Amino acid sequence: MLSALRYWILLTAFGTVHLHFFFTSLSWNVPIYLTGPAVIGLVYYVSKKILLQIDSLGLRWNIFLFAVQLLLIVFYFTTELSWFAFIPFIVFISLELVRLLCSMKIAAMERRHLQFEEQREHINETFRLVRSERHDFLKHVSAVHFMLENDQNKEAKQYLDELVGGYEETNLSIKGERGVVAGILHQTYRKAQSSGISIVYDLDVPISSLPISDQNIVILLGNLLENSLDACEEWQNQKESQPILTLQCYKRSGLYLLVCKNSTPSIPTDLLDKLYKTYGHSTKSKDHQGLGTKVIMDIVEKHGGFLDFVYKNEEFMVKIKVPAIR
């Protein structure tokens, strides 16, 4: 696929040629050694402001667009320059805008598709677990009843404690929640436990009661918990100690509040200033694009909410406030 570096180099080259001939057609004798740096500076600025996702268009469409742009350049050498030389320049800019906008739309749809496929698997697994627990419930009751009949009170209590502990894990995830939310909560809980992360759900009200569509709740909650788990795992690797992740949801004075706290390695101040504001910034040390935080902010703002975050003493807290109005 087309690499980002190659794309920006080609864009700079095409842009320099177009701008040079545009100035020439206006009888402005601007030397190429001035036009080139100007285009390079502009392209560099744009590259820092947008998240490039043109690979989602596929190699065939990218090659087609570049071929059309080459034809536009050939136009300058095959016709006499005049005032209408600005037309290829405008077409060039329009093609690039179409490329960038379409690639962003396609990439967003691909991400949503992958997220919902993953959540569907989570829901199915949670449903299978609930069915399994229901299927085995009578067997557990029979086992406890047998112990009590034979005066094995201590064994019966121990058996019940273990049984309740297992049911509690499932109940924390599905209590009052719709299927999509229950799937996310349950899978995160199991993943945290398997990774040795202490996780606590303190939900006064179901997260499903937030005045947000199921689709956006899946994206928001999924990104929020995924970011928290990743930070906990990195902190665990560095400190060799058990990290903590807590998720709270409650309602106060006409506002739903969703609060997520997690252990995290130190975060540079310059990164904190950009977090949740623009794409491409991530606290993770792996190869991440920094999409999740900006997506969270977009959903919160779309629903008239507010997002605040605090980093202190290797603990990161995100607080989301959403008006209780549908």
Order of alpha helices (4+ residues) and beta strands (2+ residues): alpha-alpha-alpha-alpha-alpha-alpha-beta-alpha-beta-beta-alpha-alpha-beta-beta
